[in-house]
């Protein structure tokens, strides 16, 4: 057993949540402005993703099936 195990479902869910958080923050004029450093925006999106990940759920009916 590995000490840190992540399934494909968890990675897919985190990726979707990260895209949603990033899109949301880029539409807010204060965070989408060029005066805010890119690394700060990236870390903020990653922080929000980790913070919201336990509360986010997606339907497993339409997940891509690996071939």
mmCIF file of the N, C-alpha and C atoms, coordinates in Angstrom:
data_MODEL
# 
_entry.id   MODEL 
# 
loop_
_atom_site.group_PDB 
_atom_site.id 
_atom_site.type_symbol 
_atom_site.label_atom_id 
_atom_site.label_alt_id 
_atom_site.label_comp_id 
_atom_site.label_asym_id 
_atom_site.label_entity_id 
_atom_site.label_seq_id 
_atom_site.pdbx_PDB_ins_code 
_atom_site.Cartn_x 
_atom_site.Cartn_y 
_atom_site.Cartn_z 
_atom_site.occupancy 
_atom_site.B_iso_or_equiv 
_atom_site.pdbx_formal_charge 
_atom_site.auth_seq_id 
_atom_site.auth_comp_id 
_atom_site.auth_asym_id 
_atom_site.auth_atom_id 
_atom_site.pdbx_PDB_model_num 
ATOM 1   N N  . UNK A 1 1  ? 0.846   -1.182 0.000   1.00 0.00 ? 1  UNK A N  1 
ATOM 2   C CA . UNK A 1 1  ? 0.000   0.000  0.000   1.00 0.00 ? 1  UNK A CA 1 
ATOM 3   C C  . UNK A 1 1  ? 0.891   1.244  0.000   1.00 0.00 ? 1  UNK A C  1 
ATOM 4   N N  . UNK A 1 2  ? 0.543   2.182  -0.831  1.00 0.00 ? 2  UNK A N  1 
ATOM 5   C CA . UNK A 1 2  ? 1.303   3.418  -0.945  1.00 0.00 ? 2  UNK A CA 1 
ATOM 6   C C  . UNK A 1 2  ? 0.815   4.431  0.075   1.00 0.00 ? 2  UNK A C  1 
ATOM 7   N N  . UNK A 1 3  ? 1.699   5.242  0.630   1.00 0.00 ? 3  UNK A N  1 
ATOM 8   C CA . UNK A 1 3  ? 1.270   6.208  1.653   1.00 0.00 ? 3  UNK A CA 1 
ATOM 9   C C  . UNK A 1 3  ? 0.398   7.327  1.078   1.00 0.00 ? 3  UNK A C  1 
ATOM 10  N N  . UNK A 1 4  ? 0.577   7.632  -0.198  1.00 0.00 ? 4  UNK A N  1 
ATOM 11  C CA . UNK A 1 4  ? -0.189  8.718  -0.813  1.00 0.00 ? 4  UNK A CA 1 
ATOM 12  C C  . UNK A 1 4  ? -0.765  8.189  -2.112  1.00 0.00 ? 4  UNK A C  1 
ATOM 13  N N  . UNK A 1 5  ? -2.019  7.831  -2.080  1.00 0.00 ? 5  UNK A N  1 
ATOM 14  C CA . UNK A 1 5  ? -2.634  7.181  -3.232  1.00 0.00 ? 5  UNK A CA 1 
ATOM 15  C C  . UNK A 1 5  ? -3.781  8.044  -3.757  1.00 0.00 ? 5  UNK A C  1 
ATOM 16  N N  . UNK A 1 6  ? -3.736  8.358  -5.047  1.00 0.00 ? 6  UNK A N  1 
ATOM 17  C CA . UNK A 1 6  ? -4.768  9.161  -5.688  1.00 0.00 ? 6  UNK A CA 1 
ATOM 18  C C  . UNK A 1 6  ? -5.302  8.389  -6.874  1.00 0.00 ? 6  UNK A C  1 
ATOM 19  N N  . UNK A 1 7  ? -6.612  8.304  -6.966  1.00 0.00 ? 7  UNK A N  1 
ATOM 20  C CA . UNK A 1 7  ? -7.217  7.591  -8.090  1.00 0.00 ? 7  UNK A CA 1 
ATOM 21  C C  . UNK A 1 7  ? -7.385  8.535  -9.281  1.00 0.00 ? 7  UNK A C  1 
ATOM 22  N N  . UNK A 1 8  ? -7.690  7.961  -10.425 1.00 0.00 ? 8  UNK A N  1 
ATOM 23  C CA . UNK A 1 8  ? -7.941  8.776  -11.611 1.00 0.00 ? 8  UNK A CA 1 
ATOM 24  C C  . UNK A 1 8  ? -9.165  9.652  -11.402 1.00 0.00 ? 8  UNK A C  1 
ATOM 25  N N  . UNK A 1 9  ? -10.140 9.159  -10.680 1.00 0.00 ? 9  UNK A N  1 
ATOM 26  C CA . UNK A 1 9  ? -11.340 9.930  -10.384 1.00 0.00 ? 9  UNK A CA 1 
ATOM 27  C C  . UNK A 1 9  ? -10.990 11.192 -9.601  1.00 0.00 ? 9  UNK A C  1 
ATOM 28  N N  . UNK A 1 10 ? -10.106 11.071 -8.608  1.00 0.00 ? 10 UNK A N  1 
ATOM 29  C CA . UNK A 1 10 ? -9.709  12.233 -7.808  1.00 0.00 ? 10 UNK A CA 1 
ATOM 30  C C  . UNK A 1 10 ? -8.939  13.248 -8.647  1.00 0.00 ? 10 UNK A C  1 
ATOM 31  N N  . UNK A 1 11 ? -8.071  12.780 -9.521  1.00 0.00 ? 11 UNK A N  1 
ATOM 32  C CA . UNK A 1 11 ? -7.321  13.694 -10.390 1.00 0.00 ? 11 UNK A CA 1 
ATOM 33  C C  . UNK A 1 11 ? -8.246  14.411 -11.359 1.00 0.00 ? 11 UNK A C  1 
ATOM 34  N N  . UNK A 1 12 ? -9.199  13.691 -11.913 1.00 0.00 ? 12 UNK A N  1 
ATOM 35  C CA . UNK A 1 12 ? -10.155 14.282 -12.840 1.00 0.00 ? 12 UNK A CA 1 
ATOM 36  C C  . UNK A 1 12 ? -11.008 15.336 -12.126 1.00 0.00 ? 12 UNK A C  1 
ATOM 37  N N  . UNK A 1 13 ? -11.437 15.006 -10.928 1.00 0.00 ? 13 UNK A N  1 
ATOM 38  C CA . UNK A 1 13 ? -12.250 15.937 -10.139 1.00 0.00 ? 13 UNK A CA 1 
ATOM 39  C C  . UNK A 1 13 ? -11.445 17.182 -9.769  1.00 0.00 ? 13 UNK A C  1 
ATOM 40  N N  . UNK A 1 14 ? -10.183 17.013 -9.389  1.00 0.00 ? 14 UNK A N  1 
ATOM 41  C CA . UNK A 1 14 ? -9.330  18.143 -9.044  1.00 0.00 ? 14 UNK A CA 1 
ATOM 42  C C  . UNK A 1 14 ? -9.065  19.022 -10.259 1.00 0.00 ? 14 UNK A C  1 
ATOM 43  N N  . UNK A 1 15 ? -8.863  18.400 -11.419 1.00 0.00 ? 15 UNK A N  1 
ATOM 44  C CA . UNK A 1 15 ? -8.610  19.165 -12.637 1.00 0.00 ? 15 UNK A CA 1 
ATOM 45  C C  . UNK A 1 15 ? -9.834  20.016 -13.004 1.00 0.00 ? 15 UNK A C  1 
ATOM 46  N N  . UNK A 1 16 ? -11.020 19.418 -12.944 1.00 0.00 ? 16 UNK A N  1 
ATOM 47  C CA . UNK A 1 16 ? -12.226 20.181 -13.256 1.00 0.00 ? 16 UNK A CA 1 
ATOM 48  C C  . UNK A 1 16 ? -12.425 21.332 -12.275 1.00 0.00 ? 16 UNK A C  1 
ATOM 49  N N  . UNK A 1 17 ? -12.196 21.068 -11.013 1.00 0.00 ? 17 UNK A N  1 
ATOM 50  C CA . UNK A 1 17 ? -12.365 22.114 -10.006 1.00 0.00 ? 17 UNK A CA 1 
ATOM 51  C C  . UNK A 1 17 ? -11.331 23.218 -10.183 1.00 0.00 ? 17 UNK A C  1 
ATOM 52  N N  . UNK A 1 18 ? -10.104 22.861 -10.546 1.00 0.00 ? 18 UNK A N  1 
ATOM 53  C CA . UNK A 1 18 ? -9.064  23.859 -10.763 1.00 0.00 ? 18 UNK A CA 1 
ATOM 54  C C  . UNK A 1 18 ? -9.416  24.752 -11.945 1.00 0.00 ? 18 UNK A C  1 
ATOM 55  N N  . UNK A 1 19 ? -9.938  24.174 -13.021 1.00 0.00 ? 19 UNK A N  1 
ATOM 56  C CA . UNK A 1 19 ? -10.358 24.985 -14.169 1.00 0.00 ? 19 UNK A CA 1 
ATOM 57  C C  . UNK A 1 19 ? -11.503 25.915 -13.791 1.00 0.00 ? 19 UNK A C  1 
ATOM 58  N N  . UNK A 1 20 ? -12.427 25.429 -12.998 1.00 0.00 ? 20 UNK A N  1 
ATOM 59  C CA . UNK A 1 20 ? -13.558 26.270 -12.586 1.00 0.00 ? 20 UNK A CA 1 
ATOM 60  C C  . UNK A 1 20 ? -13.092 27.423 -11.697 1.00 0.00 ? 20 UNK A C  1 
ATOM 61  N N  . UNK A 1 21 ? -12.223 27.131 -10.739 1.00 0.00 ? 21 UNK A N  1 
ATOM 62  C CA . UNK A 1 21 ? -11.708 28.185 -9.856  1.00 0.00 ? 21 UNK A CA 1 
ATOM 63  C C  . UNK A 1 21 ? -10.891 29.197 -10.641 1.00 0.00 ? 21 UNK A C  1 
ATOM 64  N N  . UNK A 1 22 ? -10.079 28.716 -11.570 1.00 0.00 ? 22 UNK A N  1 
ATOM 65  C CA . UNK A 1 22 ? -9.265  29.618 -12.380 1.00 0.00 ? 22 UNK A CA 1 
ATOM 66  C C  . UNK A 1 22 ? -10.112 30.521 -13.247 1.00 0.00 ? 22 UNK A C  1 
ATOM 67  N N  . UNK A 1 23 ? -11.134 29.951 -13.872 1.00 0.00 ? 23 UNK A N  1 
ATOM 68  C CA . UNK A 1 23 ? -12.015 30.758 -14.715 1.00 0.00 ? 23 UNK A CA 1 
ATOM 69  C C  . UNK A 1 23 ? -12.767 31.789 -13.878 1.00 0.00 ? 23 UNK A C  1 
ATOM 70  N N  . UNK A 1 24 ? -13.193 31.383 -12.695 1.00 0.00 ? 24 UNK A N  1 
ATOM 71  C CA . UNK A 1 24 ? -13.902 32.313 -11.817 1.00 0.00 ? 24 UNK A CA 1 
ATOM 72  C C  . UNK A 1 24 ? -13.009 33.465 -11.402 1.00 0.00 ? 24 UNK A C  1 
ATOM 73  N N  . UNK A 1 25 ? -11.773 33.166 -11.009 1.00 0.00 ? 25 UNK A N  1 
ATOM 74  C CA . UNK A 1 25 ? -10.868 34.226 -10.558 1.00 0.00 ? 25 UNK A CA 1 
ATOM 75  C C  . UNK A 1 25 ? -10.453 35.143 -11.704 1.00 0.00 ? 25 UNK A C  1 
ATOM 76  N N  . UNK A 1 26 ? -10.343 34.622 -12.907 1.00 0.00 ? 26 UNK A N  1 
ATOM 77  C CA . UNK A 1 26 ? -9.923  35.467 -14.025 1.00 0.00 ? 26 UNK A CA 1 
ATOM 78  C C  . UNK A 1 26 ? -11.043 36.403 -14.479 1.00 0.00 ? 26 UNK A C  1 
ATOM 79  N N  . UNK A 1 27 ? -12.283 36.089 -14.132 1.00 0.00 ? 27 UNK A N  1 
ATOM 80  C CA . UNK A 1 27 ? -13.384 36.980 -14.508 1.00 0.00 ? 27 UNK A CA 1 
ATOM 81  C C  . UNK A 1 27 ? -13.573 38.113 -13.503 1.00 0.00 ? 27 UNK A C  1 
ATOM 82  N N  . UNK A 1 28 ? -13.021 37.965 -12.305 1.00 0.00 ? 28 UNK A N  1 
ATOM 83  C CA . UNK A 1 28 ? -13.085 39.037 -11.317 1.00 0.00 ? 28 UNK A CA 1 
ATOM 84  C C  . UNK A 1 28 ? -12.063 40.091 -11.723 1.00 0.00 ? 28 UNK A C  1 
ATOM 85  N N  . UNK A 1 29 ? -12.478 41.332 -11.935 1.00 0.00 ? 29 UNK A N  1 
ATOM 86  C CA . UNK A 1 29 ? -11.542 42.353 -12.426 1.00 0.00 ? 29 UNK A CA 1 
ATOM 87  C C  . UNK A 1 29 ? -10.305 42.549 -11.555 1.00 0.00 ? 29 UNK A C  1 
ATOM 88  N N  . UNK A 1 30 ? -10.428 42.422 -10.249 1.00 0.00 ? 30 UNK A N  1 
ATOM 89  C CA . UNK A 1 30 ? -9.282  42.652 -9.371  1.00 0.00 ? 30 UNK A CA 1 
ATOM 90  C C  . UNK A 1 30 ? -8.213  41.578 -9.529  1.00 0.00 ? 30 UNK A C  1 
ATOM 91  N N  . UNK A 1 31 ? -8.598  40.324 -9.779  1.00 0.00 ? 31 UNK A N  1 
ATOM 92  C CA . UNK A 1 31 ? -7.625  39.240 -9.899  1.00 0.00 ? 31 UNK A CA 1 
ATOM 93  C C  . UNK A 1 31 ? -7.193  38.983 -11.334 1.00 0.00 ? 31 UNK A C  1 
ATOM 94  N N  . UNK A 1 32 ? -7.966  39.412 -12.304 1.00 0.00 ? 32 UNK A N  1 
ATOM 95  C CA . UNK A 1 32 ? -7.607  39.203 -13.694 1.00 0.00 ? 32 UNK A CA 1 
ATOM 96  C C  . UNK A 1 32 ? -6.713  40.286 -14.266 1.00 0.00 ? 32 UNK A C  1 
ATOM 97  N N  . UNK A 1 33 ? -6.439  41.311 -13.489 1.00 0.00 ? 33 UNK A N  1 
ATOM 98  C CA . UNK A 1 33 ? -5.633  42.432 -13.961 1.00 0.00 ? 33 UNK A CA 1 
ATOM 99  C C  . UNK A 1 33 ? -4.164  42.031 -14.061 1.00 0.00 ? 33 UNK A C  1 
ATOM 100 N N  . UNK A 1 34 ? -3.444  42.659 -14.970 1.00 0.00 ? 34 UNK A N  1 
ATOM 101 C CA . UNK A 1 34 ? -2.039  42.312 -15.191 1.00 0.00 ? 34 UNK A CA 1 
ATOM 102 C C  . UNK A 1 34 ? -1.131  42.727 -14.028 1.00 0.00 ? 34 UNK A C  1 
ATOM 103 N N  . UNK A 1 35 ? -1.620  43.563 -13.130 1.00 0.00 ? 35 UNK A N  1 
ATOM 104 C CA . UNK A 1 35 ? -0.784  43.987 -12.007 1.00 0.00 ? 35 UNK A CA 1 
ATOM 105 C C  . UNK A 1 35 ? -0.644  42.883 -10.952 1.00 0.00 ? 35 UNK A C  1 
ATOM 106 N N  . UNK A 1 36 ? -1.518  41.896 -10.973 1.00 0.00 ? 36 UNK A N  1 
ATOM 107 C CA . UNK A 1 36 ? -1.415  40.760 -10.058 1.00 0.00 ? 36 UNK A CA 1 
ATOM 108 C C  . UNK A 1 36 ? -0.464  39.746 -10.677 1.00 0.00 ? 36 UNK A C  1 
ATOM 109 N N  . UNK A 1 37 ? 0.600   39.358 -9.987  1.00 0.00 ? 37 UNK A N  1 
ATOM 110 C CA . UNK A 1 37 ? 1.565   38.402 -10.561 1.00 0.00 ? 37 UNK A CA 1 
ATOM 111 C C  . UNK A 1 37 ? 0.921   37.050 -10.894 1.00 0.00 ? 37 UNK A C  1 
ATOM 112 N N  . UNK A 1 38 ? 1.396   36.443 -11.958 1.00 0.00 ? 38 UNK A N  1 
ATOM 113 C CA . UNK A 1 38 ? 0.846   35.157 -12.400 1.00 0.00 ? 38 UNK A CA 1 
ATOM 114 C C  . UNK A 1 38 ? 1.041   34.071 -11.357 1.00 0.00 ? 38 UNK A C  1 
ATOM 115 N N  . UNK A 1 39 ? 2.196   34.062 -10.713 1.00 0.00 ? 39 UNK A N  1 
ATOM 116 C CA . UNK A 1 39 ? 2.446   33.028 -9.705  1.00 0.00 ? 39 UNK A CA 1 
ATOM 117 C C  . UNK A 1 39 ? 1.499   33.160 -8.522  1.00 0.00 ? 39 UNK A C  1 
ATOM 118 N N  . UNK A 1 40 ? 1.148   34.368 -8.138  1.00 0.00 ? 40 UNK A N  1 
ATOM 119 C CA . UNK A 1 40 ? 0.178   34.562 -7.061  1.00 0.00 ? 40 UNK A CA 1 
ATOM 120 C C  . UNK A 1 40 ? -1.183  34.016 -7.467  1.00 0.00 ? 40 UNK A C  1 
ATOM 121 N N  . UNK A 1 41 ? -1.588  34.304 -8.708  1.00 0.00 ? 41 UNK A N  1 
ATOM 122 C CA . UNK A 1 41 ? -2.878  33.799 -9.185  1.00 0.00 ? 41 UNK A CA 1 
ATOM 123 C C  . UNK A 1 41 ? -2.876  32.278 -9.259  1.00 0.00 ? 41 UNK A C  1 
ATOM 124 N N  . UNK A 1 42 ? -1.771  31.698 -9.698  1.00 0.00 ? 42 UNK A N  1 
ATOM 125 C CA . UNK A 1 42 ? -1.667  30.247 -9.779  1.00 0.00 ? 42 UNK A CA 1 
ATOM 126 C C  . UNK A 1 42 ? -1.754  29.609 -8.402  1.00 0.00 ? 42 UNK A C  1 
ATOM 127 N N  . UNK A 1 43 ? -1.017  30.153 -7.440  1.00 0.00 ? 43 UNK A N  1 
ATOM 128 C CA . UNK A 1 43 ? -1.059  29.611 -6.086  1.00 0.00 ? 43 UNK A CA 1 
ATOM 129 C C  . UNK A 1 43 ? -2.435  29.789 -5.455  1.00 0.00 ? 43 UNK A C  1 
ATOM 130 N N  . UNK A 1 44 ? -3.094  30.883 -5.763  1.00 0.00 ? 44 UNK A N  1 
ATOM 131 C CA . UNK A 1 44 ? -4.441  31.102 -5.243  1.00 0.00 ? 44 UNK A CA 1 
ATOM 132 C C  . UNK A 1 44 ? -5.417  30.078 -5.812  1.00 0.00 ? 44 UNK A C  1 
ATOM 133 N N  . UNK A 1 45 ? -5.313  29.796 -7.092  1.00 0.00 ? 45 UNK A N  1 
ATOM 134 C CA . UNK A 1 45 ? -6.175  28.786 -7.710  1.00 0.00 ? 45 UNK A CA 1 
ATOM 135 C C  . UNK A 1 45 ? -5.889  27.410 -7.114  1.00 0.00 ? 45 UNK A C  1 
ATOM 136 N N  . UNK A 1 46 ? -4.630  27.065 -6.934  1.00 0.00 ? 46 UNK A N  1 
ATOM 137 C CA . UNK A 1 46 ? -4.286  25.768 -6.333  1.00 0.00 ? 46 UNK A CA 1 
ATOM 138 C C  . UNK A 1 46 ? -4.775  25.678 -4.887  1.00 0.00 ? 46 UNK A C  1 
ATOM 139 N N  . UNK A 1 47 ? -4.636  26.766 -4.139  1.00 0.00 ? 47 UNK A N  1 
ATOM 140 C CA . UNK A 1 47 ? -5.123  26.779 -2.757  1.00 0.00 ? 47 UNK A CA 1 
ATOM 141 C C  . UNK A 1 47 ? -6.642  26.590 -2.704  1.00 0.00 ? 47 UNK A C  1 
ATOM 142 N N  . UNK A 1 48 ? -7.358  27.297 -3.559  1.00 0.00 ? 48 UNK A N  1 
ATOM 143 C CA . UNK A 1 48 ? -8.819  27.137 -3.587  1.00 0.00 ? 48 UNK A CA 1 
ATOM 144 C C  . UNK A 1 48 ? -9.227  25.734 -4.016  1.00 0.00 ? 48 UNK A C  1 
ATOM 145 N N  . UNK A 1 49 ? -8.488  25.157 -4.939  1.00 0.00 ? 49 UNK A N  1 
ATOM 146 C CA . UNK A 1 49 ? -8.798  23.801 -5.384  1.00 0.00 ? 49 UNK A CA 1 
ATOM 147 C C  . UNK A 1 49 ? -8.637  22.807 -4.244  1.00 0.00 ? 49 UNK A C  1 
ATOM 148 N N  . UNK A 1 50 ? -7.531  22.898 -3.529  1.00 0.00 ? 50 UNK A N  1 
ATOM 149 C CA . UNK A 1 50 ? -7.302  21.985 -2.403  1.00 0.00 ? 50 UNK A CA 1 
ATOM 150 C C  . UNK A 1 50 ? -8.324  22.226 -1.301  1.00 0.00 ? 50 UNK A C  1 
ATOM 151 N N  . UNK A 1 51 ? -8.694  23.465 -1.090  1.00 0.00 ? 51 UNK A N  1 
ATOM 152 C CA . UNK A 1 51 ? -9.655  23.809 -0.056  1.00 0.00 ? 51 UNK A CA 1 
ATOM 153 C C  . UNK A 1 51 ? -11.058 23.285 -0.391  1.00 0.00 ? 51 UNK A C  1 
ATOM 154 N N  . UNK A 1 52 ? -11.460 23.383 -1.642  1.00 0.00 ? 52 UNK A N  1 
ATOM 155 C CA . UNK A 1 52 ? -12.812 22.997 -2.046  1.00 0.00 ? 52 UNK A CA 1 
ATOM 156 C C  . UNK A 1 52 ? -12.937 21.549 -2.501  1.00 0.00 ? 52 UNK A C  1 
ATOM 157 N N  . UNK A 1 53 ? -11.843 20.854 -2.695  1.00 0.00 ? 53 UNK A N  1 
ATOM 158 C CA . UNK A 1 53 ? -11.884 19.494 -3.227  1.00 0.00 ? 53 UNK A CA 1 
ATOM 159 C C  . UNK A 1 53 ? -12.715 18.524 -2.391  1.00 0.00 ? 53 UNK A C  1 
ATOM 160 N N  . UNK A 1 54 ? -12.658 18.551 -1.073  1.00 0.00 ? 54 UNK A N  1 
ATOM 161 C CA . UNK A 1 54 ? -13.495 17.609 -0.316  1.00 0.00 ? 54 UNK A CA 1 
ATOM 162 C C  . UNK A 1 54 ? -14.997 17.854 -0.475  1.00 0.00 ? 54 UNK A C  1 
ATOM 163 N N  . UNK A 1 55 ? -15.381 19.045 -0.862  1.00 0.00 ? 55 UNK A N  1 
ATOM 164 C CA . UNK A 1 55 ? -16.796 19.382 -0.968  1.00 0.00 ? 55 UNK A CA 1 
ATOM 165 C C  . UNK A 1 55 ? -17.336 19.242 -2.388  1.00 0.00 ? 55 UNK A C  1 
ATOM 166 N N  . UNK A 1 56 ? -16.466 19.090 -3.358  1.00 0.00 ? 56 UNK A N  1 
ATOM 167 C CA . UNK A 1 56 ? -16.878 19.020 -4.757  1.00 0.00 ? 56 UNK A CA 1 
ATOM 168 C C  . UNK A 1 56 ? -17.153 17.572 -5.140  1.00 0.00 ? 56 UNK A C  1 
ATOM 169 N N  . UNK A 1 57 ? -18.258 17.379 -5.808  1.00 0.00 ? 57 UNK A N  1 
ATOM 170 C CA . UNK A 1 57 ? -18.563 16.044 -6.315  1.00 0.00 ? 57 UNK A CA 1 
ATOM 171 C C  . UNK A 1 57 ? -19.030 16.183 -7.752  1.00 0.00 ? 57 UNK A C  1 
ATOM 172 N N  . UNK A 1 58 ? -18.694 15.200 -8.547  1.00 0.00 ? 58 UNK A N  1 
ATOM 173 C CA . UNK A 1 58 ? -19.152 15.172 -9.925  1.00 0.00 ? 58 UNK A CA 1 
ATOM 174 C C  . UNK A 1 58 ? -19.827 13.838 -10.166 1.00 0.00 ? 58 UNK A C  1 
ATOM 175 N N  . UNK A 1 59 ? -20.665 13.816 -11.162 1.00 0.00 ? 59 UNK A N  1 
ATOM 176 C CA . UNK A 1 59 ? -21.369 12.598 -11.500 1.00 0.00 ? 59 UNK A CA 1 
ATOM 177 C C  . UNK A 1 59 ? -20.390 11.619 -12.149 1.00 0.00 ? 59 UNK A C  1 
ATOM 178 N N  . UNK A 1 60 ? -20.440 10.372 -11.707 1.00 0.00 ? 60 UNK A N  1 
ATOM 179 C CA . UNK A 1 60 ? -19.536 9.370  -12.280 1.00 0.00 ? 60 UNK A CA 1 
ATOM 180 C C  . UNK A 1 60 ? -20.115 8.707  -13.511 1.00 0.00 ? 60 UNK A C  1 
ATOM 181 N N  . UNK A 1 61 ? -21.296 9.127  -13.923 1.00 0.00 ? 61 UNK A N  1 
ATOM 182 C CA . UNK A 1 61 ? -21.934 8.506  -15.090 1.00 0.00 ? 61 UNK A CA 1 
ATOM 183 C C  . UNK A 1 61 ? -21.210 8.852  -16.390 1.00 0.00 ? 61 UNK A C  1 
ATOM 184 N N  . UNK A 1 62 ? -20.626 10.051 -16.483 1.00 0.00 ? 62 UNK A N  1 
ATOM 185 C CA . UNK A 1 62 ? -20.052 10.495 -17.742 1.00 0.00 ? 62 UNK A CA 1 
ATOM 186 C C  . UNK A 1 62 ? -18.527 10.657 -17.669 1.00 0.00 ? 62 UNK A C  1 
ATOM 187 N N  . UNK A 1 63 ? -17.874 9.957  -16.769 1.00 0.00 ? 63 UNK A N  1 
ATOM 188 C CA . UNK A 1 63 ? -16.420 10.017 -16.692 1.00 0.00 ? 63 UNK A CA 1 
ATOM 189 C C  . UNK A 1 63 ? -15.824 9.266  -17.876 1.00 0.00 ? 63 UNK A C  1 
ATOM 190 N N  . UNK A 1 64 ? -14.713 9.743  -18.397 1.00 0.00 ? 64 UNK A N  1 
ATOM 191 C CA . UNK A 1 64 ? -14.078 9.026  -19.511 1.00 0.00 ? 64 UNK A CA 1 
ATOM 192 C C  . UNK A 1 64 ? -13.534 7.686  -19.037 1.00 0.00 ? 64 UNK A C  1 
ATOM 193 N N  . UNK A 1 65 ? -13.682 6.697  -19.883 1.00 0.00 ? 65 UNK A N  1 
ATOM 194 C CA . UNK A 1 65 ? -13.243 5.342  -19.548 1.00 0.00 ? 65 UNK A CA 1 
ATOM 195 C C  . UNK A 1 65 ? -11.888 5.121  -20.227 1.00 0.00 ? 65 UNK A C  1 
ATOM 196 N N  . UNK A 1 66 ? -10.844 4.766  -19.434 1.00 0.00 ? 66 UNK A N  1 
ATOM 197 C CA . UNK A 1 66 ? -9.538  4.522  -20.058 1.00 0.00 ? 66 UNK A CA 1 
ATOM 198 C C  . UNK A 1 66 ? -9.590  3.248  -20.911 1.00 0.00 ? 66 UNK A C  1 
ATOM 199 N N  . UNK A 1 67 ? -8.923  3.307  -22.055 1.00 0.00 ? 67 UNK A N  1 
ATOM 200 C CA . UNK A 1 67 ? -8.927  2.133  -22.932 1.00 0.00 ? 67 UNK A CA 1 
ATOM 201 C C  . UNK A 1 67 ? -7.616  1.407  -22.871 1.00 0.00 ? 67 UNK A C  1 
# 
